[in-house]
């Protein structure tokens, strides 16, 4: 590869950054709607915390003439539909949108495919996702309106079930914030990492600050996670304990260690007066 680009990300929630850095692949550009989260150097950086969606930034480039969208061209329609989906997703269906987000949505409305967007939004949950949601319900603990659940081991291709489970848990009565996490593994890539998602409807809780304070930084000064309004995520390598051929008893013990540690870090912020696990 001649270079890489970070979109809606600054490298704080991906374990790929050390790999591309070690390979001396240059960082070409960063596009993100979050505040600066580090000292990454790129040839071009566009950070706009005042926007609620990275799709808004990209739409502005189209409006400025980077590409003249044409409603008769299939690829342009799909591009506009994808941007509209991203914009709606990042702004909680426009409920958290700012003026520039609405203006971007207005521009895209002339080109996107409403039927295609409806089909995307109505995508059914797979059985594996439902299994993870079931596990999150079974193992969740709720304290001070804060729900947290460890869902054990997941295959890498099922990792998107974690944010979907968090989306589900935060809808429970008397819960304003939910965190769901698990150990995600990919034997082919020799990858094992704790991945978690946070969802909240509490306006005074900043997911970015909460996750950074809870889990801190690695030895290189990079935060293990971050967030935006209403949502956040984190990735923590299992490090020395990584293994892909564990006996069931050892795998169970390893999960208990990480489960306890994650809960302990969360509970220190949720209720500092309580004794940690």
VENSULUR-V804766 format. One record per residue. N is the residue number from 1. SS is DSSP state (@ for helix, = for strand, . for the rest). Layout:
n:N ss:SS
n:N ss:SS
This chain:
n:1 ss:.
n:2 ss:.
n:3 ss:.
n:4 ss:=
n:5 ss:=
n:6 ss:=
n:7 ss:=
n:8 ss:.
n:9 ss:.
n:10 ss:.
n:11 ss:.
n:12 ss:.
n:13 ss:.
n:14 ss:.
n:15 ss:.
n:16 ss:.
n:17 ss:@
n:18 ss:@
n:19 ss:@
n:20 ss:@
n:21 ss:@
n:22 ss:@
n:23 ss:.
n:24 ss:.
n:25 ss:.
n:26 ss:.
n:27 ss:=
n:28 ss:=
n:29 ss:=
n:30 ss:=
n:31 ss:=
n:32 ss:=
n:33 ss:.
n:34 ss:.
n:35 ss:.
n:36 ss:.
n:37 ss:.
n:38 ss:.
n:39 ss:.
n:40 ss:.
n:41 ss:.
n:42 ss:.
n:43 ss:.
n:44 ss:=
n:45 ss:=
n:46 ss:=
n:47 ss:=
n:48 ss:.
n:49 ss:.
n:50 ss:.
n:51 ss:.
n:52 ss:.
n:53 ss:.
n:54 ss:@
n:55 ss:@
n:56 ss:@
n:57 ss:@
n:58 ss:@
n:59 ss:@
n:60 ss:@
n:61 ss:@
n:62 ss:@
n:63 ss:@
n:64 ss:.
n:65 ss:.
n:66 ss:.
n:67 ss:.
n:68 ss:.
n:69 ss:.
n:70 ss:.
n:71 ss:.
n:72 ss:.
n:73 ss:.
n:74 ss:@
n:75 ss:@
n:76 ss:@
n:77 ss:@
n:78 ss:@
n:79 ss:@
n:80 ss:@
n:81 ss:@
n:82 ss:@
n:83 ss:@
n:84 ss:@
n:85 ss:@
n:86 ss:@
n:87 ss:@
n:88 ss:@
n:89 ss:@
n:90 ss:@
n:91 ss:.
n:92 ss:.
n:93 ss:.
n:94 ss:.
n:95 ss:.
n:96 ss:.
n:97 ss:.
n:98 ss:.
n:99 ss:@
n:100 ss:@
n:101 ss:@
n:102 ss:@
n:103 ss:@
n:104 ss:@
n:105 ss:@
n:106 ss:@
n:107 ss:@
n:108 ss:@
n:109 ss:.
n:110 ss:.
n:111 ss:.
n:112 ss:.
n:113 ss:.
n:114 ss:@
n:115 ss:@
n:116 ss:@
n:117 ss:@
n:118 ss:@
n:119 ss:@
n:120 ss:@
n:121 ss:@
n:122 ss:.
n:123 ss:.
n:124 ss:.
n:125 ss:.
n:126 ss:.
n:127 ss:@
n:128 ss:@
n:129 ss:@
n:130 ss:@
n:131 ss:@
n:132 ss:@
n:133 ss:@
n:134 ss:@
n:135 ss:@
n:136 ss:@
n:137 ss:@
n:138 ss:@
n:139 ss:@
n:140 ss:.
n:141 ss:=
n:142 ss:=
n:143 ss:=
n:144 ss:.
n:145 ss:.
n:146 ss:=
n:147 ss:=
n:148 ss:=
n:149 ss:=
n:150 ss:=
n:151 ss:=
n:152 ss:=
n:153 ss:=
n:154 ss:=
n:155 ss:=
n:156 ss:@
n:157 ss:@
n:158 ss:@
n:159 ss:.
n:160 ss:.
n:161 ss:@
n:162 ss:@
n:163 ss:@
n:164 ss:@
n:165 ss:@
n:166 ss:@
n:167 ss:@
n:168 ss:@
n:169 ss:@
n:170 ss:.
n:171 ss:.
n:172 ss:.
n:173 ss:.
n:174 ss:.
n:175 ss:.
n:176 ss:.
n:177 ss:=
n:178 ss:=
n:179 ss:=
n:180 ss:=
n:181 ss:=
n:182 ss:=
n:183 ss:=
n:184 ss:=
n:185 ss:=
n:186 ss:=
n:187 ss:.
n:188 ss:.
n:189 ss:.
n:190 ss:.
n:191 ss:=
n:192 ss:=
n:193 ss:=
n:194 ss:=
n:195 ss:=
n:196 ss:=
n:197 ss:=
n:198 ss:=
n:199 ss:=
n:200 ss:=
n:201 ss:.
n:202 ss:.
n:203 ss:.
n:204 ss:.
n:205 ss:.
n:206 ss:.
n:207 ss:@
n:208 ss:@
n:209 ss:@
n:210 ss:@
n:211 ss:@
n:212 ss:@
n:213 ss:@
n:214 ss:@
n:215 ss:@
n:216 ss:.
n:217 ss:=
n:218 ss:.
n:219 ss:.
n:220 ss:.
n:221 ss:.
n:222 ss:.
n:223 ss:=
n:224 ss:.
n:225 ss:=
n:226 ss:=
n:227 ss:=
n:228 ss:=
n:229 ss:.
n:230 ss:.
n:231 ss:=
n:232 ss:=
n:233 ss:=
n:234 ss:=
n:235 ss:=
n:236 ss:=
n:237 ss:=
n:238 ss:.
n:239 ss:@
n:240 ss:@
n:241 ss:@
n:242 ss:.
n:243 ss:.
n:244 ss:.
n:245 ss:.
n:246 ss:.
n:247 ss:.
n:248 ss:@
n:249 ss:@
n:250 ss:@
n:251 ss:@
n:252 ss:@
n:253 ss:@
n:254 ss:@
n:255 ss:@
n:256 ss:@
n:257 ss:@
n:258 ss:@
n:259 ss:@
n:260 ss:@
n:261 ss:@
n:262 ss:@
n:263 ss:@
n:264 ss:@
n:265 ss:@
n:266 ss:@
n:267 ss:@
n:268 ss:@
n:269 ss:@
n:270 ss:@
n:271 ss:.
n:272 ss:.
n:273 ss:.
n:274 ss:.
n:275 ss:.
n:276 ss:.
n:277 ss:.
